[in-house]
Amino acid sequence: MDKTVLAIDIGSTKVCAIIATIDDDSAIKVIGAGIAKAQGLKKGSITNIELASKSIRSALSDAKRVAGTELKRAIVSLSGAYTKSLNSSGIVNIPNKEISIKEINRVMNTSLYNANIPNEYEVVHTLPYNFKVDDQDFIEDPLGMNASRLEVETHIITAQKSSLNNLRKAVRAAGVEVENIVLSGYASAIAVLNEDEKELGAAVVDMGGSTSNIVIHAGNAIRYNDFLGVGSNHITNDLSMALHTPLNTADSVKMTYGSLHTPSNDLIELPIIGDEHSTHEVSLEVVHNVIYARVEETLMIIAQSIEKSGLKEHMGAGVVLTGGFTKMEGLRELAVAIFDNMPVRIAKPNGMDGLFDTLHDPAYSGAVGLIKYAAGRYTTYEIDVNKNMRHRGEDPIENEHVSLDDIAGAELEIPVTPVKKSDAEIKRDLSKIPDRKEKKPNEPGVVSKFWNWATQLF
């Protein structure tokens, strides 16, 4: 039976809502889409819930009108600005000597228990990148294998609880409940990476208006993610300051003349800030130099982040660039030079029927990736923000009632919340405590130790 899903991508410059149907074979067909300018957001973070919900409501109403359907639950993107990541590991024994979904679920939950996650943070994704069956490393899928021990290494993405609550509030104020939350860089990777790139390893960089999200895939799994507060709006700001022209004019100049190729010496007339009735002439060479400097700096920051990951040698497929920023002419050639001649590809979202012409643009990779995630196109195993275990192609397994016995056999200490006992229970427990070991004749007691210390002190 077909199901209808709603995805809301909350970006730094725009909010995109997509409604699509997913059939039993996981084939996707887009039936509605709406786009609105982002308000109440700065560098991917919500700064005004009321304005943000207004933008979400505007995009939603357009999508619903086109699709002719009403949906009350949505899958929503989360900016990397909110997140912190860490790696963890877990190990469990296999009592039946055959690995089932239950054991995979158990070992991934074990890695979560072992992770040192601050109280104010909530887990968004738990993504395994290395399964180890007995002594065999890098098992792609351990399901059904015979073993006595299963180990896993996971990449855990967390976000501040307050930020997640603000995101939920903004979406709820627009009349929709949040069904699931997906990291925006992860969604972009789902939208643009092909199977070869996932296996060989690749960095996906979603370059947006005010932010850039980086996700590194290595061996069919996410190993690293990062967030950079740089985007195409910085070019607009630079042009506005360098050319002494209003921001809207600077943005038009960027869209019309923005290119990294050899500039011409032609002159263009631009209005002056503070004096809209006056104009002055500016050489396109100056425009080119301002744009080139900012794009070069942005790519160098991205290159440093990739270097910092320590996974450069695992990126056989190179770098995949997507997002609105990538429409800049000559970006790929400059990126190849800055990324030490690694393969570089500019990617658009694909693999969906009924995809509106507008959504074929790299700027909508995140939104398309959310729909693909809803259709089960995520990594083979994952624990999502709702603490449900997801197995590709299968219904999520709820983990809300996982008992501590379910992760028995793991080499870890589990914090257990103390239970308040009655006086009778406390007395009974005390009666079971064994007698203390007899004190040696010459061993001083607690009182004598204290007396000796006090006399020395005074």
C-alpha positions as CSV (number, residue, x, y, z in Angstrom):
1,M,0.0,0.0,0.0
2,D,1.3,3.4,-1.0
3,K,2.2,5.8,1.8
4,T,2.4,9.6,1.6
5,V,5.2,11.4,3.3
6,L,6.1,15.1,4.0
7,A,9.6,16.4,4.2
8,I,10.6,19.8,5.4
9,D,14.2,21.0,4.7
10,I,15.0,24.1,6.9
11,G,18.0,25.7,5.3
12,S,19.9,28.9,6.0
13,T,18.2,30.9,3.1
14,K,15.1,28.9,2.2
15,V,12.6,26.4,3.6
16,C,11.5,23.6,1.2
17,A,8.5,21.3,1.8
18,I,8.0,18.2,-0.4
19,I,5.1,15.8,-0.4
20,A,5.7,12.4,-2.1
21,T,4.2,9.0,-2.4
22,I,6.2,5.8,-1.7
23,D,5.0,2.5,-3.1
24,D,5.7,-1.1,-1.8
25,D,8.8,-1.2,-3.9
26,S,10.1,2.0,-2.3
27,A,9.7,3.9,-5.6
28,I,9.1,7.6,-5.0
29,K,6.9,10.0,-6.8
30,V,6.8,13.7,-5.9
31,I,3.2,15.1,-5.8
32,G,3.7,18.5,-4.3
33,A,6.4,21.0,-3.4
34,G,6.6,24.5,-1.8
35,I,9.5,26.9,-1.3
36,A,9.7,29.9,1.0
37,K,12.4,32.4,2.0
38,A,13.9,31.4,5.4
39,Q,13.2,33.9,8.2
40,G,14.1,33.6,11.9
41,L,17.3,31.7,11.0
42,K,20.9,32.6,11.2
43,K,23.7,30.3,10.0
44,G,21.3,27.3,10.2
45,S,20.2,28.1,13.8
46,I,16.7,29.2,14.8
47,T,16.8,32.7,16.2
48,N,13.1,33.5,16.1
49,I,10.6,30.6,16.5
50,E,7.6,32.7,15.3
51,L,9.3,33.9,12.1
52,A,10.7,30.4,11.4
53,S,7.3,28.8,11.8
54,K,5.9,31.5,9.4
55,S,8.4,30.4,6.7
56,I,7.6,26.7,7.3
57,R,3.9,27.4,7.1
58,S,4.3,29.3,3.8
59,A,6.2,26.4,2.2
60,L,3.8,23.8,3.6
61,S,0.7,25.6,2.3
62,D,2.2,25.7,-1.2
63,A,3.1,22.0,-1.1
64,K,-0.3,21.0,0.2
65,R,-2.2,23.0,-2.4
66,V,-0.2,21.4,-5.3
67,A,-0.5,17.9,-3.8
68,G,-4.2,18.3,-2.8
69,T,-3.6,16.4,0.5
70,E,-3.3,17.2,4.2
71,L,-0.5,15.7,6.3
72,K,0.1,16.2,10.0
73,R,3.5,14.6,10.5
74,A,6.8,15.4,8.8
75,I,10.4,14.4,8.6
76,V,12.6,17.5,9.2
77,S,16.2,18.4,8.5
78,L,18.6,19.5,11.3
79,S,21.4,21.9,10.6
80,G,24.9,20.7,11.5
81,A,25.2,24.0,13.5
82,Y,23.5,22.2,16.4
83,T,25.5,19.0,16.4
84,K,28.5,17.4,18.0
85,S,29.8,14.0,17.0
86,L,31.8,11.2,18.7
87,N,32.8,7.6,18.0
88,S,32.0,4.7,20.3
89,S,32.1,0.9,20.3
90,G,30.2,-2.0,21.8
91,I,30.6,-5.7,22.2
92,V,28.1,-8.5,23.0
93,N,28.1,-12.3,23.2
94,I,25.9,-14.3,20.8
95,P,24.1,-16.9,22.9
96,N,22.5,-18.8,20.0
97,K,25.7,-18.5,17.9
98,E,23.7,-16.9,15.1
99,I,23.5,-13.1,14.6
100,S,19.9,-11.8,14.4
101,I,18.5,-8.3,14.2
102,K,18.1,-8.5,18.0
103,E,21.9,-9.0,18.5
104,I,22.7,-6.1,16.1
105,N,20.2,-3.9,17.9
106,R,21.8,-5.0,21.2
107,V,25.4,-4.3,20.2
108,M,24.5,-0.8,18.8
109,N,22.6,0.1,22.0
110,T,25.7,-1.1,23.9
111,S,27.9,1.4,21.9
112,L,25.4,4.1,22.9
113,Y,25.6,3.2,26.6
114,N,29.4,3.3,26.3
115,A,29.4,6.7,24.7
116,N,30.1,9.7,26.9
117,I,27.2,11.9,25.9
118,P,26.6,15.1,27.9
119,N,23.2,15.5,29.7
120,E,22.2,18.5,27.6
121,Y,22.7,16.6,24.4
122,E,20.3,14.1,22.6
123,V,21.3,11.4,20.2
124,V,20.1,12.1,16.6
125,H,21.9,9.3,14.7
126,T,23.8,6.2,15.7
127,L,25.5,4.9,12.6
128,P,27.7,1.8,12.5
129,Y,30.8,2.0,10.3
130,N,32.6,-1.3,11.3
131,F,31.1,-4.6,12.4
132,K,33.5,-7.2,13.7
133,V,32.4,-10.9,13.9
134,D,34.7,-12.8,16.3
135,D,38.1,-11.7,14.9
136,Q,36.9,-10.8,11.4
137,D,37.0,-7.1,10.7
138,F,34.9,-4.8,8.4
139,I,31.9,-7.1,8.0
140,E,29.4,-5.3,5.6
141,D,26.3,-6.9,7.1
142,P,26.6,-9.4,10.0
143,L,23.0,-10.5,9.8
144,G,22.6,-14.3,9.8
145,M,26.3,-15.0,10.4
146,N,27.5,-17.6,12.9
147,A,29.6,-16.2,15.7
148,S,30.2,-16.2,19.4
149,R,30.9,-12.5,19.7
150,L,29.8,-9.3,17.8
151,E,31.6,-6.0,18.0
152,V,30.6,-2.6,16.4
153,E,32.2,0.8,16.0
154,T,29.6,3.6,15.6
155,H,29.6,7.3,14.6
156,I,27.2,9.0,17.0
157,I,25.7,12.4,16.0
158,T,24.2,14.4,18.9
159,A,22.4,17.7,19.2
160,Q,21.6,20.1,22.0
161,K,18.2,19.2,23.5
162,S,17.2,22.9,23.6
163,S,17.9,23.3,19.9
164,L,15.9,20.2,19.0
165,N,13.0,21.4,21.1
166,N,13.1,24.8,19.4
167,L,13.0,23.1,16.0
168,R,10.0,21.0,17.1
169,K,8.3,24.1,18.4
170,A,8.8,26.0,15.2
171,V,7.4,23.0,13.1
172,R,4.5,22.5,15.5
173,A,3.5,26.2,15.3
174,A,3.2,25.6,11.6
175,G,0.6,22.9,12.2
176,V,2.7,19.8,11.8
177,E,4.2,17.3,14.3
178,V,7.9,16.2,13.8
179,E,7.9,12.5,13.0
180,N,11.7,12.2,12.6
181,I,14.8,14.4,12.4
182,V,17.7,13.9,10.0
183,L,21.0,15.7,9.8
184,S,20.9,17.9,6.7
185,G,24.4,16.8,5.5
186,Y,23.3,13.1,5.9
187,A,20.2,13.8,3.8
188,S,22.2,15.5,1.1
189,A,24.6,12.5,0.9
190,I,21.6,10.2,0.5
191,A,20.3,12.3,-2.4
192,V,23.5,12.6,-4.5
193,L,25.9,9.7,-3.7
194,N,25.8,6.6,-6.0
195,E,26.7,3.1,-4.8
196,D,30.3,3.2,-6.2
197,E,31.0,6.5,-4.4
198,K,29.7,5.1,-1.1
199,E,31.9,2.0,-1.4
200,L,35.1,3.8,-2.5
201,G,34.6,6.6,0.0
202,A,33.6,10.2,-0.7
203,A,33.1,13.6,1.0
204,V,29.8,15.2,0.3
205,V,29.8,19.0,0.8
206,D,26.4,20.8,0.7
207,M,27.3,24.4,0.1
208,G,24.3,26.6,0.9
209,G,23.6,30.3,1.4
210,S,25.1,30.8,4.9
211,T,26.4,27.4,5.8
212,S,28.3,24.4,4.4
213,N,27.7,20.8,5.8
214,I,30.3,18.1,5.3
215,V,29.7,14.4,5.5
216,I,32.4,11.8,4.8
217,H,31.3,8.3,3.6
218,A,33.8,5.5,3.8
219,G,33.0,1.9,3.2
220,N,29.2,2.5,2.9
221,A,29.0,4.3,6.2
222,I,29.3,7.8,7.6
223,R,32.5,8.3,9.4
224,Y,32.7,12.1,9.9
225,N,30.5,15.2,9.7
226,D,31.3,18.9,10.1
227,F,29.6,22.2,9.9
228,L,31.1,25.4,8.5
229,G,29.5,28.9,8.8
230,V,30.4,29.9,5.2
231,G,28.2,30.1,2.1
232,S,27.3,32.1,-0.9
233,N,25.8,35.0,1.1
234,H,29.3,35.9,2.2
235,I,30.1,36.6,-1.4
236,T,27.1,39.0,-1.5
237,N,28.3,40.8,1.6
238,D,31.9,41.1,0.2
239,L,30.6,42.5,-3.1
240,S,28.3,45.0,-1.2
241,M,31.3,46.3,0.8
242,A,33.8,46.3,-2.0
243,L,31.5,47.9,-4.6
244,H,29.7,50.3,-2.1
245,T,26.4,49.0,-3.4
246,P,23.2,47.8,-1.6
247,L,22.9,44.0,-0.7
248,N,20.1,43.3,-3.2
249,T,22.2,44.9,-6.0
250,A,25.3,42.9,-4.9
251,D,23.2,39.7,-5.0
252,S,22.0,40.5,-8.6
253,V,25.7,41.1,-9.6
254,K,26.7,37.8,-8.1
255,M,23.9,35.9,-10.0
256,T,24.5,37.7,-13.3
257,Y,28.3,38.0,-13.4
258,G,29.4,35.5,-10.8
259,S,32.1,33.4,-12.5
260,L,35.6,32.1,-11.6
261,H,36.7,32.2,-15.3
262,T,38.9,34.9,-16.7
263,P,37.1,38.2,-16.4
264,S,36.5,40.9,-19.0
265,N,37.3,44.6,-18.6
266,D,33.7,45.7,-19.2
267,L,32.2,48.3,-16.9
268,I,28.8,48.1,-15.2
269,E,26.8,50.8,-13.5
270,L,25.8,50.2,-9.9
271,P,23.8,52.3,-7.3
272,I,25.7,53.7,-4.3
273,I,24.8,52.8,-0.7
274,G,23.0,55.7,0.9
275,D,22.4,57.5,-2.4
276,E,20.1,55.4,-4.6
277,H,19.8,58.2,-7.2
278,S,23.5,58.2,-7.9
279,T,25.5,55.5,-9.7
280,H,29.1,54.7,-10.3
281,E,31.0,52.5,-12.8
282,V,32.7,49.3,-11.6
283,S,34.9,47.0,-13.6
284,L,33.9,43.3,-13.9
285,E,37.5,42.5,-13.1
286,V,37.0,43.9,-9.6
287,V,33.8,41.8,-9.3
288,H,35.7,38.7,-10.4
289,N,38.6,39.3,-7.9
290,V,36.1,39.7,-4.9
291,I,34.2,36.6,-5.8
292,Y,37.4,34.6,-6.5
293,A,39.0,35.5,-3.2
294,R,35.9,34.5,-1.2
295,V,35.3,31.2,-3.0
296,E,39.0,30.3,-2.7
297,E,38.9,30.9,1.0
298,T,35.7,28.9,1.4
299,L,37.2,25.9,-0.5
300,M,40.3,26.1,1.6
301,I,38.3,25.9,4.8
302,I,36.5,22.9,3.5
303,A,39.8,21.3,2.5
304,Q,41.1,21.9,6.1
305,S,38.0,20.2,7.5
306,I,38.6,17.1,5.2
307,E,42.2,17.0,6.3
308,K,41.2,17.2,10.0
309,S,39.0,14.2,9.6
310,G,42.0,11.9,9.0
311,L,39.9,10.0,6.4
312,K,41.4,11.6,3.2
313,E,43.1,8.3,2.2
314,H,39.7,6.6,2.5
315,M,38.1,8.9,-0.1
316,G,38.7,7.0,-3.3
317,A,35.8,8.8,-5.1
318,G,37.0,12.2,-4.1
319,V,34.7,15.1,-3.2
320,V,31.0,15.6,-4.3
321,L,29.8,19.2,-4.2
322,T,26.1,20.1,-4.0
323,G,24.0,23.0,-2.8
324,G,23.1,26.4,-4.3
325,F,26.7,27.6,-4.1
326,T,27.8,25.0,-6.7
327,K,26.1,26.9,-9.5
328,M,29.1,29.3,-9.6
329,E,30.9,28.9,-12.9
330,G,34.3,27.4,-12.7
331,L,33.8,26.1,-9.1
332,R,34.8,22.6,-10.0
333,E,38.1,23.5,-11.6
334,L,39.1,25.7,-8.6
335,A,38.0,22.9,-6.2
336,V,40.2,20.3,-8.0
337,A,43.2,22.6,-7.6
338,I,42.6,23.3,-3.9
339,F,41.7,19.6,-3.0
340,D,45.1,18.4,-4.3
341,N,43.8,17.1,-7.6
342,M,41.2,14.8,-6.0
343,P,38.2,13.8,-8.2
344,V,35.5,16.5,-7.8
345,R,31.9,16.2,-9.0
346,I,29.1,18.7,-8.9
347,A,25.9,16.7,-8.0
348,K,22.2,17.1,-8.4
349,P,19.5,15.1,-6.7
350,N,18.2,12.1,-8.6
351,G,16.3,8.9,-8.5
352,M,12.7,10.1,-8.1
353,D,9.7,10.2,-10.4
354,G,7.6,13.3,-10.7
355,L,10.5,15.4,-9.6
356,F,9.6,19.0,-10.4
357,D,12.0,20.9,-12.6
358,T,12.8,23.2,-9.8
359,L,13.9,20.3,-7.5
360,H,16.5,19.1,-10.0
361,D,18.7,21.9,-8.8
362,P,21.6,21.2,-6.4
363,A,20.1,23.6,-3.9
364,Y,17.3,21.0,-3.2
365,S,19.6,18.0,-2.4
366,G,18.7,18.1,1.3
367,A,15.0,18.1,0.7
368,V,15.1,15.3,-1.8
369,G,17.4,13.3,0.6
370,L,14.8,13.5,3.3
371,I,12.2,11.9,1.1
372,K,14.7,9.2,0.1
373,Y,15.4,8.6,3.8
374,A,11.6,8.2,4.4
375,A,11.7,5.5,1.6
376,G,14.4,3.6,3.4
377,R,17.5,4.7,1.4
378,Y,19.6,5.2,4.6
379,T,22.6,3.2,5.8
380,T,22.1,-0.5,6.3
381,Y,21.5,-0.1,10.1
382,E,20.9,2.9,12.2
383,I,19.3,4.1,15.5
384,D,17.4,7.3,14.8
385,V,16.3,10.2,17.0
386,N,13.3,8.3,18.3
387,K,15.6,5.5,19.6
388,N,14.2,3.2,17.0
389,M,16.5,0.7,15.2
390,R,16.3,1.0,11.5
391,H,17.2,-1.7,9.1
392,R,17.2,-0.8,5.4
393,G,14.0,-2.0,3.7
394,E,12.4,-3.1,7.0
395,D,10.1,-1.3,9.5
396,P,11.9,0.4,12.3
397,I,12.3,-1.6,15.6
398,E,11.2,0.3,18.6
399,N,13.7,0.5,21.4
400,E,11.7,2.3,24.0
401,H,11.3,-0.7,26.2
402,V,14.7,-2.2,25.8
403,S,15.7,-3.7,29.2
404,L,19.2,-3.8,30.7
405,D,19.0,-7.6,30.3
406,D,18.7,-7.2,26.5
407,I,22.3,-5.9,26.4
408,A,23.6,-8.6,28.8
409,G,27.0,-9.9,27.8
410,A,28.4,-6.5,27.0
411,E,31.6,-5.3,28.5
412,L,30.4,-2.1,30.1
413,E,29.0,-0.6,33.2
414,I,25.4,0.6,32.9
415,P,24.3,3.5,35.2
416,V,21.1,2.3,37.0
417,T,18.7,4.9,38.5
418,P,18.5,4.2,42.3
419,V,15.1,3.0,43.5
420,K,13.7,4.4,46.8
421,K,13.2,1.6,49.3
422,S,11.0,1.3,52.4
423,D,12.5,1.0,55.9
424,A,11.6,-2.7,56.1
425,E,13.4,-3.4,52.8
426,I,16.5,-1.5,53.9
427,K,16.7,-3.5,57.2
428,R,16.3,-6.7,55.2
429,D,19.1,-5.7,52.8
430,L,21.4,-4.7,55.7
431,S,20.8,-8.1,57.4
432,K,22.2,-9.8,54.2
433,I,25.5,-7.9,54.3
434,P,28.3,-10.2,55.4
435,D,30.2,-9.5,58.6
436,R,33.3,-7.3,58.2
437,K,36.7,-8.9,58.0
438,E,38.3,-9.1,61.4
439,K,40.5,-6.2,62.2
440,K,44.2,-7.0,62.7
441,P,45.3,-6.5,66.4
442,N,47.7,-3.6,65.6
443,E,45.5,-1.9,63.1
444,P,44.2,1.5,64.4
445,G,40.4,2.1,64.4
446,V,38.7,5.0,62.7
447,V,38.3,6.9,66.1
448,S,41.9,6.5,67.0
449,K,43.0,7.6,63.5
450,F,40.8,10.7,63.9
451,W,42.2,11.4,67.4
452,N,45.8,11.1,66.2
453,W,45.1,13.5,63.3
454,A,43.3,16.0,65.7
455,T,46.2,16.0,68.3
456,Q,48.7,16.6,65.5
457,L,46.6,19.5,64.1
458,F,46.2,21.3,67.4
